[in-house]
């Protein structure tokens, strides 16, 4: 299934917020969606929290995890997500 929408989320030091962000994404009802988290190498384990949160959830097939080569900021992280996205439409969400 090709997704209709790709949502890209740069992740950098978002530990206090990342579970709420993911929870809101899991509450949506669209099935033709992919959610791309791009780890920008924060120091608080945000990406590990996100991976653990979606690991056993029934909609975990919608979630993909990428990484920048090193901390690059949200713009380059979004660009990495765009390059990997397969949706007809692309959107951005901040992890906080």
FENRA-V575983 format. One record per residue. N is the residue number from 1. RES is the residue in three letters. PHI is phi in radians with two decimals (999 if undefined). NEAR is the number of other C-alpha atoms within 10 Angstrom. D_FIRST is the distance of its C-alpha to the first C-alpha in Angstrom with 2 decimals. Layout:
n->N res->RES phi->PHI near->NEAR d_first->D_FIRST
n->N res->RES phi->PHI near->NEAR d_first->D_FIRST
//
This chain:
n->1 res->UNK phi->999 near->6 d_first->0.00
n->2 res->UNK phi->-1.49 near->10 d_first->3.79
n->3 res->UNK phi->-1.23 near->17 d_first->6.27
n->4 res->UNK phi->-1.40 near->15 d_first->9.18
n->5 res->UNK phi->-2.23 near->19 d_first->11.69
n->6 res->UNK phi->-1.98 near->23 d_first->12.75
n->7 res->UNK phi->-1.90 near->21 d_first->15.90
n->8 res->UNK phi->-1.97 near->27 d_first->18.31
n->9 res->UNK phi->-2.24 near->23 d_first->21.19
n->10 res->UNK phi->-1.22 near->29 d_first->24.10
n->11 res->UNK phi->-2.11 near->28 d_first->25.90
n->12 res->UNK phi->-2.59 near->25 d_first->29.64
n->13 res->UNK phi->0.82 near->18 d_first->32.19
n->14 res->UNK phi->-2.04 near->21 d_first->30.36
n->15 res->UNK phi->-0.89 near->20 d_first->31.26
n->16 res->UNK phi->-1.17 near->13 d_first->32.96
n->17 res->UNK phi->-2.06 near->13 d_first->29.97
n->18 res->UNK phi->-1.09 near->20 d_first->26.74
n->19 res->UNK phi->-1.18 near->19 d_first->26.43
n->20 res->UNK phi->-1.12 near->13 d_first->26.98
n->21 res->UNK phi->-1.06 near->17 d_first->24.34
n->22 res->UNK phi->-1.15 near->16 d_first->21.72
n->23 res->UNK phi->-1.02 near->12 d_first->23.03
n->24 res->UNK phi->-1.16 near->9 d_first->22.58
n->25 res->UNK phi->-1.21 near->16 d_first->18.93
n->26 res->UNK phi->-1.21 near->18 d_first->18.38
n->27 res->UNK phi->-1.41 near->9 d_first->20.17
n->28 res->UNK phi->-1.23 near->9 d_first->17.78
n->29 res->UNK phi->-1.92 near->8 d_first->15.86
n->30 res->UNK phi->-1.23 near->12 d_first->12.80
n->31 res->UNK phi->-1.62 near->12 d_first->9.60
n->32 res->UNK phi->-1.57 near->13 d_first->7.39
n->33 res->UNK phi->-2.42 near->23 d_first->9.49
n->34 res->UNK phi->-2.25 near->23 d_first->10.40
n->35 res->UNK phi->-2.11 near->27 d_first->14.08
n->36 res->UNK phi->-1.94 near->24 d_first->15.92
n->37 res->UNK phi->-1.63 near->25 d_first->19.45
n->38 res->UNK phi->-2.04 near->24 d_first->21.81
n->39 res->UNK phi->-1.23 near->25 d_first->24.95
n->40 res->UNK phi->-1.83 near->24 d_first->27.96
n->41 res->UNK phi->1.08 near->20 d_first->30.39
n->42 res->UNK phi->-1.25 near->15 d_first->32.17
n->43 res->UNK phi->-1.91 near->11 d_first->34.90
n->44 res->UNK phi->-1.89 near->13 d_first->34.09
n->45 res->UNK phi->1.32 near->15 d_first->31.20
n->46 res->UNK phi->-0.95 near->22 d_first->28.68
n->47 res->UNK phi->-1.18 near->26 d_first->25.70
n->48 res->UNK phi->-1.17 near->11 d_first->26.84
n->49 res->UNK phi->-1.08 near->16 d_first->27.16
n->50 res->UNK phi->-1.09 near->20 d_first->23.60
n->51 res->UNK phi->-1.08 near->15 d_first->22.28
n->52 res->UNK phi->-1.16 near->11 d_first->24.53
n->53 res->UNK phi->-1.14 near->15 d_first->23.60
n->54 res->UNK phi->-1.65 near->19 d_first->19.87
n->55 res->UNK phi->-0.85 near->13 d_first->20.41
n->56 res->UNK phi->-1.87 near->10 d_first->20.77
n->57 res->UNK phi->-1.44 near->10 d_first->19.01
n->58 res->UNK phi->-1.01 near->9 d_first->16.41
n->59 res->UNK phi->-1.67 near->13 d_first->13.97
n->60 res->UNK phi->-1.12 near->15 d_first->14.66
n->61 res->UNK phi->-1.13 near->13 d_first->11.16
n->62 res->UNK phi->-1.42 near->16 d_first->10.74
n->63 res->UNK phi->-1.75 near->19 d_first->13.91
n->64 res->UNK phi->-2.25 near->17 d_first->14.70
n->65 res->UNK phi->-2.16 near->15 d_first->18.33
n->66 res->UNK phi->-2.16 near->17 d_first->20.02
n->67 res->UNK phi->-2.61 near->17 d_first->23.71
n->68 res->UNK phi->-1.37 near->19 d_first->26.23
n->69 res->UNK phi->-1.14 near->10 d_first->28.93
n->70 res->UNK phi->-2.85 near->11 d_first->31.50
n->71 res->UNK phi->-1.06 near->14 d_first->32.12
n->72 res->UNK phi->-2.23 near->13 d_first->31.43
n->73 res->UNK phi->1.71 near->14 d_first->31.04
n->74 res->UNK phi->-1.19 near->18 d_first->28.25
n->75 res->UNK phi->-1.07 near->10 d_first->27.96
n->76 res->UNK phi->-1.07 near->15 d_first->27.20
n->77 res->UNK phi->-1.10 near->25 d_first->24.86
n->78 res->UNK phi->-1.08 near->24 d_first->22.88
n->79 res->UNK phi->-1.09 near->15 d_first->22.94
n->80 res->UNK phi->-1.10 near->19 d_first->21.51
n->81 res->UNK phi->-1.11 near->27 d_first->18.60
n->82 res->UNK phi->-1.06 near->18 d_first->18.19
n->83 res->UNK phi->-1.07 near->8 d_first->18.30
n->84 res->UNK phi->-1.64 near->14 d_first->15.40
n->85 res->UNK phi->-1.22 near->20 d_first->13.22
n->86 res->UNK phi->-2.11 near->16 d_first->10.15
n->87 res->UNK phi->-1.27 near->18 d_first->10.27
n->88 res->UNK phi->-1.21 near->11 d_first->12.17
n->89 res->UNK phi->-2.08 near->12 d_first->14.69
n->90 res->UNK phi->-2.14 near->17 d_first->16.28
n->91 res->UNK phi->-2.31 near->13 d_first->18.63
n->92 res->UNK phi->-2.15 near->15 d_first->21.10
n->93 res->UNK phi->-2.31 near->16 d_first->22.51
n->94 res->UNK phi->-1.52 near->14 d_first->25.68
n->95 res->UNK phi->-1.18 near->21 d_first->25.85
n->96 res->UNK phi->-1.80 near->16 d_first->29.14
//
